Structures are given as C-alpha cells and as structure tokens.
C-alpha cells in the first residue's frame, strides 16, 4: 500500500476531519481515504454539475433564434445607439 503525507494542513480543516471521522467511528486517515474514494467515484457527474453551475452564473438563457440572428440583432442595436449618440 502507498503512503500519502499531507503537510501544512489548516488547523480548522484538520479539526473538521477529526470530527467527521469520529462521527463515522474512523481514524482521520480512514476518513480521508473514504472522502477521496467517494469523490473519485463520480468525477464526470461532478464536472457536469460544475459546468451547469458556471453556466447559471454566466447568465445563459434559452433563445429560439440562431446564433447569426442573435448576433445580427446585437449589431443592429449597437449601430442604432451609435447613430443616436448613446455610446
């Protein structure tokens, strides 16, 4: 078996790991291994969820128009604003 040593761990994180391990009747080392196993068991799902969250933060929306139609509408609006001195 391999050995993993973690250095410079934040005291609060170590304390939280200790509490969580105690709740599961495990050592801190055993708890860290379980956390890593669970995390690595579903990497694709986690990435998909992160992608969806990022899209939500970016202000994405549904639109029935094509990309060209949307870009054309934006150009038209910008041209109209320049013409009216709003820029």
N, C-alpha and C positions, 0 to 999 in steps of 0.2 A: 504494500500500500504506500501511496505517496504521502508526503507530509507537506502541509501548507502552513506557513507562518505569516501572520499579519502584523505589521508594525505600525506604530503611531496611530492607533485607533482612538477616536474621540471617546472620552470617559463616559459621556452620556449614552453613546451608541453601545458601548460595552455593557453598561448597566441595563439598558433596554434588552439586549440579547440575553443577559443573565436572568432577567425577569421572565422573558418569554420561554427560555429553556426550563426554568423552574415550573412554569405552568404545564409544560409537557413532560415533566419528570425526565429531562435530559440534561446532559452536560452542555456547556456552551459550545464545545466543539461539535457535538452531535446535532445541536440545533442549527448551527451554521451549515452543516452538511445537508440537513433537511431543507433549509431555505434555498440553498443552491440547487438541489435536486428539483424542487418544485419550480423554481424559476426557469431552469433549463429544459424542463419537460414540455413547455409550451412557448418557445421563442417566437414562432410565427404569429400566434394569436396576440401576443404582447405587442409585436411590431405593428400589426394591423390596427390594434386599438390605439396605439400611439399616433399612427398616421391619421386615423379618424379624428382624434383629439386635435391634432395640429390643423387639420382642415377646418374644424369648427372654430378654432381661434383665428384663422386667416379670413374668416368672413365669406366662405364659399356659399354659393346659392344655386338653386335649380333654375334653368332658363331653357325654354324650348327653342330659342334661336341658335343658329350655328355660330361657330367662332368668328367667321367672316362677318356675319350680320351684327354681332355684338361689337366687333372692332370698328365696323363702319359707323355704327350709331355713336360710338365714343368719338371718332374723328369728326363726325358732323357736329356734335355738341361742342367740341373744342373749337372748331372753326367758327361756329356761331358766337361763342363767347369772345374770341379774339376780335371778330368783326364789330361787336358791340362794346369793346374796350373793357371787358370784365377781367382780363388777365393782366 
